[in-house]
């Protein structure tokens, strides 16, 4: 990727920097870097920040103008992501709709669905959640059991989803359902758009070890949605879902991974404060952490370059980025505790954790969510390296 900016792109970068400097002030500035996929802190402030971004036209800038975007180029989107991460702005509360559902609707949705939902996402008028994982269908998503049955002009949904981010705040949820139980596992699945505020939907927050409850369980008991709320063709939801997950593992991770550079800076400051930076082993580990953060950024740039030039295999590059970042962030989290020394074991009032403690605890789960590392390694072995498929053991017939 050519990193030398043209005059037009330099002007765009300056516009982003100026806007962030002028608007990331007051309460927003006090909450720099707050929130993450595993941290539901300061929800109201983050939601207000999203609305501030929306008013300035800085949400979903790659979307067509007719849906509230700017039709921004890939270069402009990358510049915005980089500047946003460098400013250490709050984690966007409505990222599910903006970065996951929105691109999925642009690729697979009907014109009616695009007109109905996309402008409301860019205006932060509706909050979305993702209903994919189930208690018995996480890494093996094709084994999902939540079902939807057609009843006249509606679908009736019954089932149980888990690890559903921001479900307690969501107005809508996009749900993978089995709509043809007689079809093979990857077939007979549809992606439905379901309103949350109805009697057939129950949300139960799940407290995590950081003290937050961003993840939730969602129970569907006769929940309903209109027949035209299928994204793509009925029974073809697997292909649609893989497009959404490719987005999650790819471009949407870039800004999150760039936040790791801020975390490494905090670790270096902590090591200096405790005198740990004078130890040779610590200096080597700090150098590796700094290098890991740079590699993560370059992996993200490489992916965007593949998308921009339509070369290579973006899905493979997204998996490579996910596997490396998950392991690297876990190392970074543990290093932060060693850099702080014994003070890393102390917490604040009300189980208040500082940023480095949050990173250490939360990074333990990164090899699971967003694409389990073991599954990603299987995919890379088979699709990138051309290795034989892992044997599938069939149960003996009785």
C-alpha positions as CSV (number, residue, x, y, z in Angstrom):
1,X,0.0,0.0,0.0
2,X,1.3,3.4,-1.0
3,X,1.4,5.5,2.2
4,X,2.4,8.7,0.5
5,X,-0.7,10.8,0.7
6,X,-1.9,12.9,-2.3
7,X,-2.8,16.5,-1.6
8,X,-6.4,15.6,-1.6
9,X,-5.9,12.9,1.0
10,X,-3.8,15.2,3.1
11,X,-6.6,17.7,3.1
12,X,-9.0,14.9,4.1
13,X,-6.7,13.8,6.9
14,X,-6.4,17.4,8.2
15,X,-10.2,17.7,8.1
16,X,-10.5,14.6,10.3
17,X,-7.9,15.8,12.7
18,X,-9.4,19.2,13.0
19,X,-12.9,17.8,13.6
20,X,-11.8,15.4,16.3
21,X,-9.7,18.1,18.0
22,X,-12.7,20.4,18.1
23,X,-15.3,17.9,19.1
24,X,-13.4,15.4,21.3
25,X,-13.7,17.8,24.3
26,X,-15.4,18.0,27.7
27,X,-17.2,14.8,28.8
28,X,-16.0,13.0,25.6
29,X,-12.4,13.8,26.3
30,X,-12.8,12.6,29.8
31,X,-13.8,9.2,28.4
32,X,-11.0,8.8,25.9
33,X,-10.5,5.1,25.1
34,X,-13.5,4.0,27.2
35,X,-15.5,1.0,26.1
36,X,-14.6,-2.0,24.0
37,X,-16.2,-5.2,22.8
38,X,-16.0,-6.5,26.4
39,X,-16.5,-3.2,28.3
40,X,-19.9,-1.6,28.5
41,X,-18.7,1.4,30.6
42,X,-20.1,4.9,30.0
43,X,-22.8,3.7,27.6
44,X,-24.7,7.0,27.6
45,X,-21.6,9.0,26.9
46,X,-20.6,6.7,24.1
47,X,-24.0,6.8,22.6
48,X,-23.9,10.6,22.8
49,X,-20.5,10.5,21.1
50,X,-21.9,8.4,18.3
51,X,-24.6,11.0,17.7
52,X,-21.9,13.7,17.7
53,X,-20.1,11.8,15.0
54,X,-23.4,11.3,13.1
55,X,-24.1,15.0,13.2
56,X,-20.7,15.7,11.7
57,X,-21.2,13.1,8.9
58,X,-18.4,10.8,10.3
59,X,-20.3,7.5,10.7
60,X,-20.3,4.9,7.9
61,X,-18.4,7.2,5.6
62,X,-17.9,4.5,3.0
63,X,-21.6,4.0,2.5
64,X,-23.4,5.6,-0.4
65,X,-24.6,9.2,0.3
66,X,-28.2,8.2,-0.2
67,X,-28.0,6.1,3.0
68,X,-26.2,8.8,5.1
69,X,-22.6,8.0,4.2
70,X,-20.0,10.0,2.2
71,X,-19.1,7.4,-0.5
72,X,-15.6,7.7,0.9
73,X,-12.8,5.8,-0.8
74,X,-10.9,2.9,0.9
75,X,-8.0,5.3,1.4
76,X,-10.2,7.8,3.1
77,X,-11.8,5.1,5.3
78,X,-8.3,4.0,6.3
79,X,-7.2,7.5,7.1
80,X,-10.3,8.0,9.3
81,X,-9.7,4.8,11.1
82,X,-6.1,5.7,11.8
83,X,-6.9,9.2,13.0
84,X,-9.8,8.0,15.1
85,X,-7.5,5.5,16.8
86,X,-4.7,8.0,17.4
87,X,-7.2,10.4,19.0
88,X,-8.1,7.5,21.4
89,X,-11.8,8.4,21.0
90,X,-14.5,6.5,22.9
91,X,-15.4,3.1,21.5
92,X,-18.5,3.5,19.4
93,X,-21.6,2.2,21.1
94,X,-23.5,1.4,17.9
95,X,-20.7,-0.5,16.1
96,X,-22.8,-3.6,15.5
97,X,-25.1,-1.8,13.1
98,X,-22.4,0.4,11.5
99,X,-19.6,-2.1,10.9
100,X,-21.4,-5.5,10.7
101,X,-25.1,-5.3,9.7
102,X,-24.7,-2.3,7.5
103,X,-22.1,-3.8,5.1
104,X,-24.1,-7.0,5.1
105,X,-27.3,-5.2,4.0
106,X,-25.4,-3.3,1.3
107,X,-24.1,-6.6,-0.1
108,X,-27.2,-8.8,0.4
109,X,-30.2,-6.7,1.5
110,X,-33.2,-5.7,-0.6
111,X,-33.7,-2.1,-1.7
112,X,-36.6,-1.9,0.8
113,X,-34.3,-3.1,3.7
114,X,-31.6,-0.7,2.8
115,X,-34.0,2.3,2.7
116,X,-35.6,1.2,5.9
117,X,-32.6,0.5,8.1
118,X,-29.4,2.1,6.8
119,X,-30.3,5.8,7.2
120,X,-31.4,5.1,10.8
121,X,-28.1,3.4,11.5
122,X,-26.1,6.3,10.3
123,X,-28.3,8.7,12.3
124,X,-27.9,6.6,15.5
125,X,-31.7,6.2,15.7
126,X,-31.7,2.4,16.1
127,X,-29.2,0.1,18.0
128,X,-28.5,-3.4,16.6
129,X,-27.3,-6.7,18.2
130,X,-26.1,-9.9,16.5
131,X,-27.8,-13.2,17.2
132,X,-25.4,-15.8,15.9
133,X,-23.8,-17.9,18.7
134,X,-25.8,-20.4,20.8
135,X,-24.9,-22.5,23.8
136,X,-24.3,-25.5,21.5
137,X,-23.3,-23.6,18.4
138,X,-20.3,-21.3,18.9
139,X,-17.3,-22.3,16.8
140,X,-19.6,-24.8,15.0
141,X,-22.1,-22.2,14.0
142,X,-23.8,-24.5,11.5
143,X,-25.2,-26.7,14.3
144,X,-27.5,-23.8,15.5
145,X,-31.0,-24.8,16.6
146,X,-32.9,-21.6,16.8
147,X,-35.7,-22.1,14.3
148,X,-38.1,-19.8,12.4
149,X,-41.3,-21.1,10.9
150,X,-43.4,-19.2,8.3
151,X,-46.8,-18.2,9.5
152,X,-48.6,-16.2,6.8
153,X,-46.9,-12.9,6.4
154,X,-44.6,-13.4,9.4
155,X,-41.8,-15.6,10.7
156,X,-42.2,-17.1,14.2
157,X,-38.9,-17.5,16.0
158,X,-38.1,-19.9,18.9
159,X,-34.6,-20.5,20.3
160,X,-31.7,-19.3,22.4
161,X,-28.8,-17.0,21.5
162,X,-25.7,-16.3,23.7
163,X,-22.8,-13.8,23.9
164,X,-25.0,-11.3,22.2
165,X,-23.3,-7.9,22.5
166,X,-25.3,-4.8,23.5
167,X,-28.6,-6.9,23.4
168,X,-29.8,-5.1,26.5
169,X,-29.7,-1.8,24.6
170,X,-30.7,-3.0,21.2
171,X,-33.8,-2.1,19.2
172,X,-33.3,-4.8,16.6
173,X,-31.3,-8.0,16.3
174,X,-30.2,-9.9,13.1
175,X,-30.6,-13.6,13.8
176,X,-29.4,-16.8,12.2
177,X,-32.3,-19.2,12.2
178,X,-32.9,-22.7,10.8
179,X,-35.8,-22.3,8.4
180,X,-35.5,-25.7,6.6
181,X,-34.8,-28.5,9.2
182,X,-34.6,-31.2,6.5
183,X,-31.7,-29.5,4.6
184,X,-28.0,-30.1,5.3
185,X,-26.4,-28.2,8.1
186,X,-25.0,-25.3,6.2
187,X,-28.2,-25.1,4.1
188,X,-31.7,-24.3,5.3
189,X,-30.4,-21.3,7.4
190,X,-31.8,-17.8,7.0
191,X,-30.8,-14.4,8.4
192,X,-33.8,-12.6,9.8
193,X,-34.1,-9.0,11.1
194,X,-36.1,-9.2,14.3
195,X,-37.5,-6.3,16.5
196,X,-36.4,-6.7,20.1
197,X,-39.2,-4.8,21.8
198,X,-41.9,-7.5,21.7
199,X,-43.3,-10.0,24.2
200,X,-41.5,-13.0,22.6
201,X,-38.0,-11.7,23.3
202,X,-36.3,-11.9,26.7
203,X,-32.8,-10.5,27.4
204,X,-30.6,-11.7,30.2
205,X,-27.3,-9.9,30.7
206,X,-24.2,-11.9,31.5
207,X,-21.7,-10.4,34.0
208,X,-18.1,-10.9,33.0
209,X,-15.0,-10.9,35.2
210,X,-14.4,-7.2,34.4
211,X,-17.6,-6.3,36.1
212,X,-19.4,-5.4,32.9
213,X,-22.5,-7.0,31.3
214,X,-22.2,-6.1,27.6
215,X,-22.8,-9.8,26.6
216,X,-26.3,-11.1,27.0
217,X,-28.4,-14.2,26.5
218,X,-31.4,-13.7,24.3
219,X,-34.4,-16.1,24.4
220,X,-37.0,-16.2,21.6
221,X,-40.4,-17.7,22.5
222,X,-42.8,-17.1,19.7
223,X,-41.1,-13.9,18.6
224,X,-42.3,-12.5,15.3
225,X,-41.0,-10.5,12.4
226,X,-42.4,-9.7,8.9
227,X,-41.9,-12.1,6.1
228,X,-39.9,-9.6,4.1
229,X,-37.3,-9.3,6.9
230,X,-35.1,-12.1,5.4
231,X,-31.6,-10.8,4.3
232,X,-30.8,-12.5,1.0
233,X,-32.8,-15.5,-0.2
234,X,-34.5,-17.8,2.3
235,X,-32.4,-20.8,3.3
236,X,-29.2,-19.0,2.0
237,X,-28.3,-17.3,5.3
238,X,-25.0,-19.2,5.6
239,X,-23.4,-17.2,2.8
240,X,-24.8,-14.0,4.2
241,X,-23.5,-14.8,7.7
242,X,-20.0,-15.5,6.3
243,X,-20.0,-12.1,4.7
244,X,-20.8,-10.5,8.0
245,X,-18.1,-12.5,9.9
246,X,-15.6,-11.6,7.2
247,X,-16.2,-8.0,7.9
248,X,-15.9,-8.5,11.6
249,X,-12.6,-10.3,11.3
250,X,-11.3,-7.8,8.8
251,X,-11.7,-4.1,8.3
252,X,-13.7,-3.5,11.5
253,X,-10.9,-4.9,13.6
254,X,-8.4,-2.4,12.3
255,X,-9.4,0.5,14.6
256,X,-9.6,-1.8,17.6
257,X,-6.1,-3.2,17.0
258,X,-4.7,0.2,16.6
259,X,-5.9,0.9,20.2
260,X,-3.3,-1.6,21.3
261,X,-0.6,0.9,20.5
262,X,-2.1,3.1,23.2
263,X,-2.0,0.2,25.6
264,X,1.7,-0.5,24.8
265,X,2.4,3.2,25.5
266,X,0.7,2.8,28.9
267,X,2.8,-0.4,29.6
268,X,6.0,1.4,28.8
269,X,5.1,4.3,31.1
270,X,4.2,1.8,33.9
271,X,7.6,0.0,33.4
272,X,9.4,3.3,33.8
273,X,7.4,4.2,36.9
274,X,8.2,0.9,38.6
275,X,11.8,0.8,37.4
276,X,11.1,-2.4,35.5
277,X,12.4,-0.9,32.3
278,X,16.0,-1.3,33.6
279,X,15.7,-5.1,33.5
280,X,17.0,-6.7,30.3
281,X,14.2,-9.2,30.0
282,X,11.6,-6.5,30.4
283,X,13.2,-4.4,27.7
284,X,13.1,-7.3,25.3
285,X,9.4,-7.9,26.1
286,X,8.6,-4.2,25.7
287,X,10.3,-4.2,22.3
288,X,8.3,-7.3,21.3
289,X,5.0,-5.7,22.4
290,X,5.8,-2.5,20.4
291,X,6.6,-4.6,17.4
292,X,3.5,-6.7,17.8
293,X,1.4,-3.6,17.7
294,X,3.1,-2.4,14.6
295,X,2.6,-5.8,12.9
296,X,-1.1,-5.7,13.8
297,X,-1.5,-2.3,12.1
298,X,0.4,-3.5,9.0
299,X,-1.7,-6.6,8.8
300,X,-4.8,-4.3,8.8
301,X,-3.3,-2.2,6.1
302,X,-2.4,-5.3,4.0
303,X,-6.0,-6.4,4.2
304,X,-7.4,-3.0,3.1
305,X,-4.9,-3.0,0.3
306,X,-6.2,-6.5,-0.8
307,X,-9.8,-5.1,-0.7
308,X,-8.8,-2.0,-2.6
309,X,-6.9,-3.6,-5.4
310,X,-9.1,-6.8,-5.5
311,X,-5.9,-9.0,-5.2
312,X,-5.1,-11.9,-3.1
313,X,-7.7,-13.5,-0.7
314,X,-9.1,-10.9,1.8
315,X,-10.7,-13.7,3.8
316,X,-7.4,-15.5,4.3
317,X,-5.7,-12.2,5.3
318,X,-8.5,-11.5,7.7
319,X,-8.0,-14.8,9.4
320,X,-4.2,-14.2,9.6
321,X,-4.8,-10.9,11.2
322,X,-7.3,-12.3,13.7
323,X,-5.0,-15.2,14.8
324,X,-2.0,-13.0,15.2
325,X,-3.8,-10.2,17.0
326,X,-5.5,-12.6,19.5
327,X,-2.2,-14.1,20.6
328,X,-0.3,-10.8,20.6
329,X,-3.0,-9.0,22.7
330,X,-2.9,-11.8,25.3
331,X,0.9,-11.4,25.6
332,X,0.5,-7.6,25.8
333,X,-2.1,-8.0,28.6
334,X,0.2,-10.2,30.7
335,X,3.1,-7.9,30.1
336,X,1.2,-5.0,31.5
337,X,0.8,-6.8,34.8
338,X,4.5,-7.6,35.0
339,X,5.4,-4.0,34.1
340,X,3.2,-2.7,37.0
341,X,4.7,-5.2,39.5
342,X,2.8,-5.9,42.7
343,X,0.5,-2.9,42.2
344,X,-1.2,-4.9,39.4
345,X,-3.0,-7.0,42.1
346,X,-4.7,-3.9,43.6
347,X,-8.1,-2.7,42.5
348,X,-10.1,0.4,43.1
349,X,-13.3,0.9,45.0
350,X,-16.2,-1.1,43.8
351,X,-13.9,-3.5,41.8
352,X,-12.7,-0.6,39.7
353,X,-10.1,-1.9,37.2
354,X,-7.6,0.3,35.4
355,X,-7.1,0.0,31.7
356,X,-4.2,-2.5,31.9
357,X,-6.0,-4.7,34.3
358,X,-9.0,-4.7,31.9
359,X,-6.7,-5.6,29.0
360,X,-5.1,-8.5,30.8
361,X,-8.5,-10.1,31.8
362,X,-10.3,-9.5,28.6
363,X,-7.6,-10.5,26.2
364,X,-7.9,-14.1,27.6
365,X,-11.2,-14.4,25.6
366,X,-9.9,-13.0,22.3
367,X,-8.9,-16.4,21.1
368,X,-12.5,-17.4,21.3
369,X,-14.8,-14.5,20.2
370,X,-14.9,-13.2,16.6
371,X,-13.5,-16.5,15.3
372,X,-11.9,-19.2,17.5
373,X,-8.2,-19.5,16.9
374,X,-8.3,-23.3,16.4
375,X,-11.0,-23.0,13.8
376,X,-9.1,-20.1,12.0
377,X,-5.9,-22.3,11.9
378,X,-7.9,-25.1,10.3
379,X,-9.3,-22.7,7.7
380,X,-5.8,-21.3,7.0
381,X,-4.3,-24.8,6.7
382,X,-7.0,-26.0,4.3
383,X,-7.7,-22.8,2.2
384,X,-4.4,-21.0,2.2
385,X,-1.9,-23.8,2.5
386,X,-3.9,-26.5,0.6
387,X,-3.5,-29.1,3.3
388,X,-5.9,-32.0,3.5
389,X,-9.1,-31.4,5.3
390,X,-9.3,-32.5,8.9
391,X,-11.0,-36.0,9.1
392,X,-14.6,-35.8,10.0
393,X,-15.4,-38.8,12.2
394,X,-18.9,-40.1,11.4
395,X,-20.8,-41.8,14.2
396,X,-21.2,-45.5,13.8
397,X,-24.6,-46.5,12.6
398,X,-26.6,-48.6,15.0
